[in-house]
Amino acid sequence: MKKIFLAGLCLSLSSWACAGAKESLIGKRLVMDIPEVQCAGLSFSKNGKDAAMYAELGQCQDPLHLRVRWLDDKTFILIEKVRLNETSPPRSFLYKVKSINQDYVQLTEIWTGWGDSKDDTLGYYFR
């Protein structure tokens, strides 16, 4: 009986570690965990439906405006909002929260493009 209880407790605690990932990201600014990076990363609006992606090429670039579609509590797609031309579909970025705590999150970007590139996991600090 104790083994069943402990197994259930361990399972509950491991699922709790990522529980509430969506709520933890909404309204937050994430900056990439790369030396000397000041602004590259993601920003989620408080409404949970909009986001921005920031690049940094020597200096902070204008953000790429995105909408957020949550597939579940840990998986989301960022979809480009501004149509660049009439023939191309919007760019999209598929992410899964690998781990999260009060200061840091690891996101795995799941490759959806052409070719056989591997998924990439990056760390971000909350700012």
N, CA, C and O atoms as CSV, one atom per row, in Angstrom:
chain,resi,resn,atom,element,x,y,z
A,1,MET,N,N,0.827,-1.197,0.000
A,1,MET,CA,C,0.000,0.000,0.000
A,1,MET,C,C,0.869,1.257,0.000
A,1,MET,O,O,0.574,2.230,-0.694
A,2,LYS,N,N,1.954,1.221,0.795
A,2,LYS,CA,C,2.844,2.373,0.846
A,2,LYS,C,C,3.487,2.627,-0.511
A,2,LYS,O,O,3.674,3.777,-0.907
A,3,LYS,N,N,3.829,1.549,-1.226
A,3,LYS,CA,C,4.462,1.694,-2.542
A,3,LYS,C,C,3.514,2.356,-3.532
A,3,LYS,O,O,3.926,3.210,-4.317
A,4,ILE,N,N,2.254,1.966,-3.495
A,4,ILE,CA,C,1.259,2.571,-4.395
A,4,ILE,C,C,1.090,4.051,-4.066
A,4,ILE,O,O,1.028,4.890,-4.965
A,5,PHE,N,N,1.016,4.368,-2.776
A,5,PHE,CA,C,0.882,5.761,-2.354
A,5,PHE,C,C,2.086,6.585,-2.803
A,5,PHE,O,O,1.923,7.680,-3.341
A,6,LEU,N,N,3.299,6.061,-2.583
A,6,LEU,CA,C,4.513,6.781,-2.977
A,6,LEU,C,C,4.607,6.940,-4.488
A,6,LEU,O,O,5.030,7.988,-4.975
A,7,ALA,N,N,4.216,5.912,-5.236
A,7,ALA,CA,C,4.230,6.008,-6.699
A,7,ALA,C,C,3.255,7.088,-7.163
A,7,ALA,O,O,3.575,7.877,-8.052
A,8,GLY,N,N,2.074,7.121,-6.563
A,8,GLY,CA,C,1.092,8.148,-6.907
A,8,GLY,C,C,1.576,9.539,-6.555
A,8,GLY,O,O,1.369,10.488,-7.311
A,9,LEU,N,N,2.223,9.660,-5.405
A,9,LEU,CA,C,2.769,10.945,-4.979
A,9,LEU,C,C,3.856,11.420,-5.938
A,9,LEU,O,O,3.877,12.590,-6.319
A,10,CYS,N,N,4.755,10.525,-6.331
A,10,CYS,CA,C,5.824,10.883,-7.279
A,10,CYS,C,C,5.243,11.312,-8.618
A,10,CYS,O,O,5.701,12.288,-9.212
A,11,LEU,N,N,4.235,10.587,-9.094
A,11,LEU,CA,C,3.601,10.937,-10.363
A,11,LEU,C,C,2.932,12.300,-10.268
A,11,LEU,O,O,3.027,13.105,-11.195
A,12,SER,N,N,2.259,12.562,-9.161
A,12,SER,CA,C,1.602,13.861,-8.970
A,12,SER,C,C,2.612,14.992,-8.945
A,12,SER,O,O,2.394,16.034,-9.563
A,13,LEU,N,N,3.720,14.794,-8.233
A,13,LEU,CA,C,4.739,15.842,-8.140
A,13,LEU,C,C,5.417,16.084,-9.471
A,13,LEU,O,O,5.727,17.231,-9.796
A,14,SER,N,N,5.659,15.037,-10.258
A,14,SER,CA,C,6.312,15.233,-11.554
A,14,SER,C,C,5.391,15.947,-12.527
A,14,SER,O,O,5.863,16.761,-13.320
A,15,SER,N,N,4.102,15.673,-12.495
A,15,SER,CA,C,3.187,16.383,-13.382
A,15,SER,C,C,2.954,17.809,-12.892
A,15,SER,O,O,2.673,18.695,-13.698
A,16,TRP,N,N,3.065,18.046,-11.587
A,16,TRP,CA,C,2.908,19.387,-11.026
A,16,TRP,C,C,4.034,20.311,-11.465
A,16,TRP,O,O,3.843,21.524,-11.556
A,17,ALA,N,N,5.222,19.739,-11.740
A,17,ALA,CA,C,6.378,20.560,-12.108
A,17,ALA,C,C,6.086,21.406,-13.339
A,17,ALA,O,O,6.590,22.526,-13.431
A,18,CYS,N,N,5.296,20.919,-14.284
A,18,CYS,CA,C,4.961,21.688,-15.479
A,18,CYS,C,C,3.503,22.133,-15.475
A,18,CYS,O,O,3.057,22.760,-16.436
A,19,ALA,N,N,2.758,21.831,-14.433
A,19,ALA,CA,C,1.368,22.255,-14.369
A,19,ALA,C,C,1.318,23.775,-14.326
A,19,ALA,O,O,2.107,24.413,-13.628
A,20,GLY,N,N,0.399,24.340,-15.066
A,20,GLY,CA,C,0.256,25.780,-15.068
A,20,GLY,C,C,1.277,26.508,-15.912
A,20,GLY,O,O,1.510,27.698,-15.702
A,21,ALA,N,N,1.900,25.816,-16.873
A,21,ALA,CA,C,2.904,26.461,-17.720
A,21,ALA,C,C,2.288,27.623,-18.495
A,21,ALA,O,O,2.889,28.691,-18.602
A,22,LYS,N,N,1.106,27.415,-19.027
A,22,LYS,CA,C,0.433,28.470,-19.792
A,22,LYS,C,C,0.249,29.715,-18.924
A,22,LYS,O,O,0.589,30.824,-19.337
A,23,GLU,N,N,-0.283,29.526,-17.734
A,23,GLU,CA,C,-0.513,30.659,-16.834
A,23,GLU,C,C,0.794,31.318,-16.415
A,23,GLU,O,O,0.829,32.524,-16.172
A,24,SER,N,N,1.869,30.538,-16.329
A,24,SER,CA,C,3.171,31.087,-15.940
A,24,SER,C,C,3.794,31.948,-17.032
A,24,SER,O,O,4.603,32.826,-16.733
A,25,LEU,N,N,3.432,31.713,-18.291
A,25,LEU,CA,C,4.023,32.461,-19.406
A,25,LEU,C,C,3.216,33.695,-19.799
A,25,LEU,O,O,3.779,34.667,-20.303
A,26,ILE,N,N,1.909,33.665,-19.575
A,26,ILE,CA,C,1.057,34.782,-19.978
A,26,ILE,C,C,1.485,36.055,-19.249
A,26,ILE,O,O,1.619,36.071,-18.025
A,27,GLY,N,N,1.696,37.121,-20.026
A,27,GLY,CA,C,2.094,38.413,-19.473
A,27,GLY,C,C,3.572,38.525,-19.158
A,27,GLY,O,O,3.993,39.493,-18.524
A,28,LYS,N,N,4.366,37.561,-19.583
A,28,LYS,CA,C,5.792,37.548,-19.240
A,28,LYS,C,C,6.677,37.851,-20.443
A,28,LYS,O,O,6.292,37.649,-21.595
A,29,ARG,N,N,7.862,38.340,-20.139
A,29,ARG,CA,C,8.924,38.603,-21.131
A,29,ARG,C,C,10.018,37.583,-20.899
A,29,ARG,O,O,10.513,37.457,-19.779
A,30,LEU,N,N,10.408,36.851,-21.934
A,30,LEU,CA,C,11.452,35.837,-21.855
A,30,LEU,C,C,12.656,36.292,-22.664
A,30,LEU,O,O,12.522,36.648,-23.834
A,31,VAL,N,N,13.829,36.284,-22.046
A,31,VAL,CA,C,15.066,36.670,-22.726
A,31,VAL,C,C,15.962,35.443,-22.805
A,31,VAL,O,O,16.168,34.742,-21.814
A,32,MET,N,N,16.495,35.194,-24.006
A,32,MET,CA,C,17.322,34.004,-24.235
A,32,MET,C,C,18.512,33.935,-23.294
A,32,MET,O,O,19.130,34.949,-22.970
A,33,ASP,N,N,18.818,32.729,-22.865
A,33,ASP,CA,C,19.959,32.464,-21.987
A,33,ASP,C,C,21.207,32.267,-22.845
A,33,ASP,O,O,21.727,31.159,-22.975
A,34,ILE,N,N,21.667,33.361,-23.421
A,34,ILE,CA,C,22.876,33.393,-24.246
A,34,ILE,C,C,23.695,34.585,-23.752
A,34,ILE,O,O,23.138,35.662,-23.537
A,35,PRO,N,N,25.022,34.413,-23.565
A,35,PRO,CA,C,25.836,35.524,-23.054
A,35,PRO,C,C,25.666,36.807,-23.873
A,35,PRO,O,O,25.614,36.779,-25.102
A,36,GLU,N,N,25.583,37.919,-23.161
A,36,GLU,CA,C,25.501,39.264,-23.723
A,36,GLU,C,C,24.211,39.559,-24.485
A,36,GLU,O,O,24.129,40.575,-25.175
A,37,VAL,N,N,23.216,38.705,-24.376
A,37,VAL,CA,C,21.925,38.970,-25.012
A,37,VAL,C,C,21.111,39.876,-24.097
A,37,VAL,O,O,20.978,39.610,-22.903
A,38,GLN,N,N,20.570,40.948,-24.666
A,38,GLN,CA,C,19.788,41.907,-23.894
A,38,GLN,C,C,18.288,41.809,-24.158
A,38,GLN,O,O,17.485,42.015,-23.248
A,39,CYS,N,N,17.900,41.492,-25.408
A,39,CYS,CA,C,16.477,41.547,-25.717
A,39,CYS,C,C,15.954,40.384,-26.549
A,39,CYS,O,O,14.737,40.230,-26.655
A,40,ALA,N,N,16.803,39.564,-27.140
A,40,ALA,CA,C,16.325,38.462,-27.984
A,40,ALA,C,C,15.491,37.499,-27.151
A,40,ALA,O,O,15.918,37.048,-26.088
A,41,GLY,N,N,14.304,37.193,-27.644
A,41,GLY,CA,C,13.432,36.281,-26.919
A,41,GLY,C,C,11.984,36.471,-27.297
A,41,GLY,O,O,11.664,36.865,-28.419
A,42,LEU,N,N,11.112,36.187,-26.350
A,42,LEU,CA,C,9.671,36.223,-26.574
A,42,LEU,C,C,8.991,37.067,-25.508
A,42,LEU,O,O,9.489,37.218,-24.393
A,43,SER,N,N,7.847,37.609,-25.880
A,43,SER,CA,C,7.028,38.358,-24.940
A,43,SER,C,C,5.577,37.934,-25.142
A,43,SER,O,O,5.074,37.947,-26.266
A,44,PHE,N,N,4.908,37.560,-24.059
A,44,PHE,CA,C,3.514,37.131,-24.123
A,44,PHE,C,C,2.626,38.211,-23.525
A,44,PHE,O,O,2.913,38.729,-22.446
A,45,SER,N,N,1.546,38.552,-24.224
A,45,SER,CA,C,0.626,39.573,-23.714
A,45,SER,C,C,-0.194,39.009,-22.559
A,45,SER,O,O,-0.269,37.796,-22.359
A,46,LYS,N,N,-0.798,39.904,-21.816
A,46,LYS,CA,C,-1.621,39.501,-20.680
A,46,LYS,C,C,-2.926,38.848,-21.117
A,46,LYS,O,O,-3.549,38.127,-20.338
A,47,ASN,N,N,-3.349,39.097,-22.374
A,47,ASN,CA,C,-4.593,38.481,-22.835
A,47,ASN,C,C,-4.409,37.019,-23.241
A,47,ASN,O,O,-5.393,36.322,-23.489
A,48,GLY,N,N,-3.157,36.545,-23.312
A,48,GLY,CA,C,-2.882,35.151,-23.637
A,48,GLY,C,C,-3.034,34.798,-25.097
A,48,GLY,O,O,-2.868,33.639,-25.476
A,49,LYS,N,N,-3.353,35.795,-25.936
A,49,LYS,CA,C,-3.599,35.527,-27.353
A,49,LYS,C,C,-2.558,36.137,-28.278
A,49,LYS,O,O,-2.490,35.772,-29.452
A,50,ASP,N,N,-1.755,37.047,-27.778
A,50,ASP,CA,C,-0.766,37.742,-28.599
A,50,ASP,C,C,0.623,37.568,-28.003
A,50,ASP,O,O,0.789,37.376,-26.798
A,51,ALA,N,N,1.626,37.643,-28.898
A,51,ALA,CA,C,3.020,37.532,-28.459
A,51,ALA,C,C,3.887,38.323,-29.422
A,51,ALA,O,O,3.422,38.795,-30.459
A,52,ALA,N,N,5.140,38.457,-29.067
A,52,ALA,CA,C,6.124,39.106,-29.938
A,52,ALA,C,C,7.429,38.334,-29.814
A,52,ALA,O,O,7.772,37.825,-28.747
A,53,MET,N,N,8.148,38.260,-30.926
A,53,MET,CA,C,9.458,37.614,-30.952
A,53,MET,C,C,10.480,38.692,-31.256
A,53,MET,O,O,10.327,39.450,-32.213
A,54,TYR,N,N,11.524,38.759,-30.438
A,54,TYR,CA,C,12.548,39.782,-30.580
A,54,TYR,C,C,13.852,39.157,-31.043
A,54,TYR,O,O,14.279,38.128,-30.519
A,55,ALA,N,N,14.482,39.787,-32.030
A,55,ALA,CA,C,15.804,39.374,-32.504
A,55,ALA,C,C,16.814,40.418,-32.051
A,55,ALA,O,O,16.458,41.542,-31.698
A,56,GLU,N,N,18.070,40.022,-32.067
A,56,GLU,CA,C,19.128,40.930,-31.639
A,56,GLU,C,C,20.325,40.731,-32.556
A,56,GLU,O,O,21.013,39.713,-32.482
A,57,LEU,N,N,20.567,41.702,-33.414
A,57,LEU,CA,C,21.708,41.670,-34.330
A,57,LEU,C,C,22.571,42.884,-34.033
A,57,LEU,O,O,22.545,43.865,-34.776
A,58,GLY,N,N,23.330,42.821,-32.955
A,58,GLY,CA,C,24.110,43.965,-32.510
A,58,GLY,C,C,23.285,44.929,-31.679
A,58,GLY,O,O,23.793,45.549,-30.745
A,59,GLN,N,N,22.020,45.052,-32.020
A,59,GLN,CA,C,21.082,45.868,-31.253
A,59,GLN,C,C,19.709,45.225,-31.348
A,59,GLN,O,O,19.484,44.354,-32.189
A,60,CYS,N,N,18.799,45.645,-30.498
A,60,CYS,CA,C,17.455,45.080,-30.498
A,60,CYS,C,C,16.732,45.442,-31.789
A,60,CYS,O,O,16.768,46.590,-32.233
A,61,GLN,N,N,16.085,44.464,-32.378
A,61,GLN,CA,C,15.339,44.660,-33.618
A,61,GLN,C,C,13.855,44.865,-33.300
A,61,GLN,O,O,13.399,44.581,-32.192
A,62,ASP,N,N,13.110,45.365,-34.295
A,62,ASP,CA,C,11.665,45.484,-34.128
A,62,ASP,C,C,11.075,44.087,-33.940
A,62,ASP,O,O,11.553,43.128,-34.546
A,63,PRO,N,N,10.047,43.965,-33.110
A,63,PRO,CA,C,9.494,42.636,-32.842
A,63,PRO,C,C,8.677,42.089,-34.012
A,63,PRO,O,O,8.115,42.843,-34.807
A,64,LEU,N,N,8.629,40.782,-34.094
A,64,LEU,CA,C,7.746,40.076,-35.013
A,64,LEU,C,C,6.458,39.820,-34.229
A,64,LEU,O,O,6.469,39.111,-33.223
A,65,HIS,N,N,5.352,40.401,-34.694
A,65,HIS,CA,C,4.080,40.275,-33.984
A,65,HIS,C,C,3.430,38.940,-34.330
A,65,HIS,O,O,3.335,38.550,-35.494
A,66,LEU,N,N,2.986,38.254,-33.279
A,66,LEU,CA,C,2.472,36.901,-33.421
A,66,LEU,C,C,1.176,36.735,-32.645
A,66,LEU,O,O,0.891,37.484,-31.712
A,67,ARG,N,N,0.403,35.747,-33.046
A,67,ARG,CA,C,-0.726,35.338,-32.214
A,67,ARG,C,C,-0.374,33.983,-31.627
A,67,ARG,O,O,0.389,33.219,-32.217
A,68,VAL,N,N,-0.929,33.694,-30.474
A,68,VAL,CA,C,-0.622,32.462,-29.757
A,68,VAL,C,C,-1.825,31.533,-29.827
A,68,VAL,O,O,-2.959,31.948,-29.591
A,69,ARG,N,N,-1.566,30.291,-30.148
A,69,ARG,CA,C,-2.607,29.264,-30.071
A,69,ARG,C,C,-2.082,28.159,-29.165
A,69,ARG,O,O,-1.109,27.480,-29.492
A,70,TRP,N,N,-2.735,27.990,-28.031
A,70,TRP,CA,C,-2.343,26.968,-27.066
A,70,TRP,C,C,-2.999,25.654,-27.453
A,70,TRP,O,O,-4.221,25.582,-27.588
A,71,LEU,N,N,-2.183,24.601,-27.634
A,71,LEU,CA,C,-2.696,23.274,-27.956
A,71,LEU,C,C,-3.026,22.494,-26.689
A,71,LEU,O,O,-3.977,21.713,-26.658
A,72,ASP,N,N,-2.242,22.710,-25.659
A,72,ASP,CA,C,-2.504,22.199,-24.315
A,72,ASP,C,C,-1.728,23.098,-23.357
A,72,ASP,O,O,-1.219,24.139,-23.773
A,73,ASP,N,N,-1.629,22.723,-22.103
A,73,ASP,CA,C,-0.999,23.606,-21.118
A,73,ASP,C,C,0.486,23.832,-21.370
A,73,ASP,O,O,1.037,24.832,-20.911
A,74,LYS,N,N,1.152,22.918,-22.094
A,74,LYS,CA,C,2.593,23.026,-22.302
A,74,LYS,C,C,2.998,23.205,-23.761
A,74,LYS,O,O,4.185,23.357,-24.046
A,75,THR,N,N,2.055,23.190,-24.684
A,75,THR,CA,C,2.382,23.241,-26.107
A,75,THR,C,C,1.633,24.397,-26.765
A,75,THR,O,O,0.427,24.554,-26.574
A,76,PHE,N,N,2.359,25.206,-27.544
A,76,PHE,CA,C,1.727,26.343,-28.206
A,76,PHE,C,C,2.370,26.605,-29.560
A,76,PHE,O,O,3.513,26.226,-29.815
A,77,ILE,N,N,1.605,27.263,-30.414
A,77,ILE,CA,C,2.082,27.690,-31.728
A,77,ILE,C,C,2.065,29.210,-31.748
A,77,ILE,O,O,1.090,29.832,-31.327
A,78,LEU,N,N,3.144,29.806,-32.237
A,78,LEU,CA,C,3.191,31.245,-32.485
A,78,LEU,C,C,3.041,31.435,-33.987
A,78,LEU,O,O,3.804,30.866,-34.767
A,79,ILE,N,N,2.059,32.234,-34.392
A,79,ILE,CA,C,1.725,32.411,-35.804
A,79,ILE,C,C,1.859,33.883,-36.167
A,79,ILE,O,O,1.314,34.758,-35.494
A,80,GLU,N,N,2.593,34.137,-37.243
A,80,GLU,CA,C,2.837,35.500,-37.714
A,80,GLU,C,C,1.513,36.210,-37.993
A,80,GLU,O,O,0.617,35.638,-38.614
A,81,LYS,N,N,1.391,37.464,-37.530
A,81,LYS,CA,C,0.158,38.232,-37.701
A,81,LYS,C,C,0.137,39.079,-38.971
A,81,LYS,O,O,-0.913,39.243,-39.594
A,82,VAL,N,N,1.285,39.612,-39.352
A,82,VAL,CA,C,1.341,40.535,-40.487
A,82,VAL,C,C,1.604,39.747,-41.765
A,82,VAL,O,O,2.591,39.017,-41.864
A,83,ARG,N,N,0.729,39.897,-42.723
A,83,ARG,CA,C,0.865,39.196,-44.002
A,83,ARG,C,C,1.898,39.919,-44.859
A,83,ARG,O,O,1.734,41.094,-45.186
A,84,LEU,N,N,2.967,39.203,-45.222
A,84,LEU,CA,C,4.045,39.809,-46.006
A,84,LEU,C,C,3.733,39.859,-47.496
A,84,LEU,O,O,4.160,40.784,-48.187
A,85,ASN,N,N,2.995,38.876,-47.993
A,85,ASN,CA,C,2.578,38.874,-49.398
A,85,ASN,C,C,1.344,37.989,-49.545
A,85,ASN,O,O,0.903,37.352,-48.588
A,86,GLU,N,N,0.801,37.962,-50.749
A,86,GLU,CA,C,-0.455,37.247,-50.979
A,86,GLU,C,C,-0.286,35.742,-51.170
A,86,GLU,O,O,-1.268,35.003,-51.086
A,87,THR,N,N,0.932,35.272,-51.425
A,87,THR,CA,C,1.104,33.857,-51.755
A,87,THR,C,C,1.702,33.008,-50.637
A,87,THR,O,O,1.488,31.796,-50.603
A,88,SER,N,N,2.432,33.615,-49.743
A,88,SER,CA,C,3.098,32.834,-48.694
A,88,SER,C,C,2.209,32.684,-47.464
A,88,SER,O,O,1.520,33.625,-47.072
A,89,PRO,N,N,2.227,31.505,-46.859
A,89,PRO,CA,C,1.485,31.340,-45.606
A,89,PRO,C,C,2.237,32.040,-44.475
A,89,PRO,O,O,3.409,32.380,-44.634
A,90,PRO,N,N,1.590,32.256,-43.354
A,90,PRO,CA,C,2.290,32.884,-42.228
A,90,PRO,C,C,3.353,31.941,-41.659
A,90,PRO,O,O,3.192,30.721,-41.662
A,91,ARG,N,N,4.434,32.536,-41.177
A,91,ARG,CA,C,5.428,31.724,-40.473
A,91,ARG,C,C,4.814,31.268,-39.156
A,91,ARG,O,O,4.035,31.990,-38.536
A,92,SER,N,N,5.173,30.077,-38.747
A,92,SER,CA,C,4.680,29.570,-37.465
A,92,SER,C,C,5.807,28.857,-36.735
A,92,SER,O,O,6.711,28.291,-37.349
A,93,PHE,N,N,5.732,28.898,-35.420
A,93,PHE,CA,C,6.759,28.336,-34.550
A,93,PHE,C,C,6.055,27.493,-33.494
A,93,PHE,O,O,5.212,27.996,-32.751
A,94,LEU,N,N,6.401,26.217,-33.431
A,94,LEU,CA,C,5.765,25.284,-32.501
A,94,LEU,C,C,6.704,25.036,-31.322
A,94,LEU,O,O,7.853,24.635,-31.507
A,95,TYR,N,N,6.205,25.278,-30.109
A,95,TYR,CA,C,7.008,25.142,-28.896
A,95,TYR,C,C,6.335,24.209,-27.892
A,95,TYR,O,O,5.110,24.090,-27.840
A,96,LYS,N,N,7.176,23.556,-27.100
A,96,LYS,CA,C,6.706,22.765,-25.959
A,96,LYS,C,C,7.548,23.150,-24.750
A,96,LYS,O,O,8.775,23.206,-24.833
A,97,VAL,N,N,6.887,23.415,-23.631
A,97,VAL,CA,C,7.589,23.757,-22.396
A,97,VAL,C,C,8.227,22.481,-21.854
A,97,VAL,O,O,7.541,21.510,-21.535
A,98,LYS,N,N,9.553,22.506,-21.760
A,98,LYS,CA,C,10.285,21.349,-21.236
A,98,LYS,C,C,10.371,21.410,-19.716
A,98,LYS,O,O,10.162,20.409,-19.030
A,99,SER,N,N,10.683,22.598,-19.199
A,99,SER,CA,C,10.721,22.796,-17.747
A,99,SER,C,C,10.497,24.270,-17.458
A,99,SER,O,O,10.755,25.138,-18.293
A,100,ILE,N,N,10.014,24.527,-16.257
A,100,ILE,CA,C,9.735,25.914,-15.886
A,100,ILE,C,C,9.837,26.050,-14.369
A,100,ILE,O,O,9.423,25.161,-13.625
A,101,ASN,N,N,10.395,27.176,-13.924
A,101,ASN,CA,C,10.357,27.538,-12.510
A,101,ASN,C,C,10.137,29.039,-12.439
A,101,ASN,O,O,9.815,29.655,-13.455
A,102,GLN,N,N,10.299,29.639,-11.285
A,102,GLN,CA,C,9.957,31.055,-11.124
A,102,GLN,C,C,10.876,32.003,-11.877
A,102,GLN,O,O,10.481,33.138,-12.149
A,103,ASP,N,N,12.099,31.577,-12.228
A,103,ASP,CA,C,13.058,32.463,-12.886
A,103,ASP,C,C,13.436,32.049,-14.300
A,103,ASP,O,O,13.995,32.854,-15.046
A,104,TYR,N,N,13.142,30.812,-14.684
A,104,TYR,CA,C,13.739,30.249,-15.895
A,104,TYR,C,C,12.777,29.262,-16.552
A,104,TYR,O,O,12.042,28.543,-15.875
A,105,VAL,N,N,12.798,29.243,-17.876
A,105,VAL,CA,C,11.981,28.279,-18.621
A,105,VAL,C,C,12.811,27.702,-19.762
A,105,VAL,O,O,13.597,28.413,-20.387
A,106,GLN,N,N,12.633,26.419,-20.029
A,106,GLN,CA,C,13.248,25.782,-21.186
A,106,GLN,C,C,12.139,25.446,-22.162
A,106,GLN,O,O,11.179,24.755,-21.822
A,107,LEU,N,N,12.287,25.950,-23.393
A,107,LEU,CA,C,11.322,25.686,-24.450
A,107,LEU,C,C,11.990,24.866,-25.538
A,107,LEU,O,O,13.112,25.161,-25.951
A,108,THR,N,N,11.302,23.841,-25.998
A,108,THR,CA,C,11.765,23.070,-27.139
A,108,THR,C,C,11.002,23.560,-28.355
A,108,THR,O,O,9.776,23.468,-28.408
A,109,GLU,N,N,11.736,24.087,-29.340
A,109,GLU,CA,C,11.109,24.479,-30.597
A,109,GLU,C,C,11.076,23.243,-31.483
A,109,GLU,O,O,12.119,22.709,-31.861
A,110,ILE,N,N,9.878,22.798,-31.807
A,110,ILE,CA,C,9.694,21.596,-32.609
A,110,ILE,C,C,9.780,21.995,-34.078
A,110,ILE,O,O,9.014,22.837,-34.546
A,111,TRP,N,N,10.714,21.387,-34.798
A,111,TRP,CA,C,10.975,21.744,-36.189
A,111,TRP,C,C,9.778,21.383,-37.061
A,111,TRP,O,O,9.315,20.243,-37.053
A,112,THR,N,N,9.280,22.366,-37.815
A,112,THR,CA,C,8.143,22.141,-38.710
A,112,THR,C,C,8.464,22.530,-40.144
A,112,THR,O,O,7.583,22.504,-41.003
A,113,GLY,N,N,9.715,22.891,-40.416
A,113,GLY,CA,C,10.089,23.351,-41.750
A,113,GLY,C,C,10.508,22.220,-42.670
A,113,GLY,O,O,10.353,21.042,-42.349
A,114,TRP,N,N,11.038,22.600,-43.809
A,114,TRP,CA,C,11.527,21.634,-44.785
A,114,TRP,C,C,12.794,20.981,-44.267
A,114,TRP,O,O,13.521,21.571,-43.467
A,115,GLY,N,N,13.055,19.782,-44.715
A,115,GLY,CA,C,14.292,19.097,-44.344
A,115,GLY,C,C,14.177,18.378,-43.014
A,115,GLY,O,O,13.105,18.297,-42.416
A,116,ASP,N,N,15.302,17.862,-42.571
A,116,ASP,CA,C,15.334,17.027,-41.373
A,116,ASP,C,C,16.079,17.683,-40.218
A,116,ASP,O,O,16.886,17.026,-39.561
A,117,SER,N,N,15.833,18.934,-39.961
A,117,SER,CA,C,16.480,19.587,-38.821
A,117,SER,C,C,15.933,19.014,-37.521
A,117,SER,O,O,14.797,18.544,-37.463
A,118,LYS,N,N,16.751,19.061,-36.489
A,118,LYS,CA,C,16.343,18.533,-35.189
A,118,LYS,C,C,15.627,19.612,-34.383
A,118,LYS,O,O,15.806,20.808,-34.613
A,119,ASP,N,N,14.821,19.162,-33.443
A,119,ASP,CA,C,14.198,20.082,-32.501
A,119,ASP,C,C,15.301,20.737,-31.677
A,119,ASP,O,O,16.362,20.150,-31.462
A,120,ASP,N,N,15.040,21.957,-31.219
A,120,ASP,CA,C,16.057,22.725,-30.510
A,120,ASP,C,C,15.491,23.199,-29.172
A,120,ASP,O,O,14.409,23.783,-29.125
A,121,THR,N,N,16.218,22.947,-28.094
A,121,THR,CA,C,15.795,23.401,-26.769
A,121,THR,C,C,16.657,24.576,-26.344
A,121,THR,O,O,17.885,24.499,-26.345
A,122,LEU,N,N,15.989,25.671,-25.977
A,122,LEU,CA,C,16.682,26.872,-25.517
A,122,LEU,C,C,16.141,27.283,-24.157
A,122,LEU,O,O,14.977,27.046,-23.834
A,123,GLY,N,N,17.011,27.904,-23.369
A,123,GLY,CA,C,16.611,28.419,-22.073
A,123,GLY,C,C,16.344,29.913,-22.144
A,123,GLY,O,O,16.967,30.631,-22.926
A,124,TYR,N,N,15.413,30.371,-21.322
A,124,TYR,CA,C,15.035,31.780,-21.262
A,124,TYR,C,C,14.895,32.195,-19.800
A,124,TYR,O,O,14.414,31.428,-18.966
A,125,TYR,N,N,15.321,33.416,-19.508
A,125,TYR,CA,C,15.100,34.013,-18.193
A,125,TYR,C,C,13.841,34.862,-18.252
A,125,TYR,O,O,13.556,35.483,-19.276
A,126,PHE,N,N,13.086,34.893,-17.157
A,126,PHE,CA,C,11.952,35.806,-17.058
A,126,PHE,C,C,12.490,37.192,-16.751
A,126,PHE,O,O,13.331,37.354,-15.866
A,127,ARG,N,N,12.007,38.195,-17.481
A,127,ARG,CA,C,12.385,39.590,-17.198
A,127,ARG,C,C,11.146,40.433,-17.140
A,127,ARG,O,O,11.230,41.640,-16.913
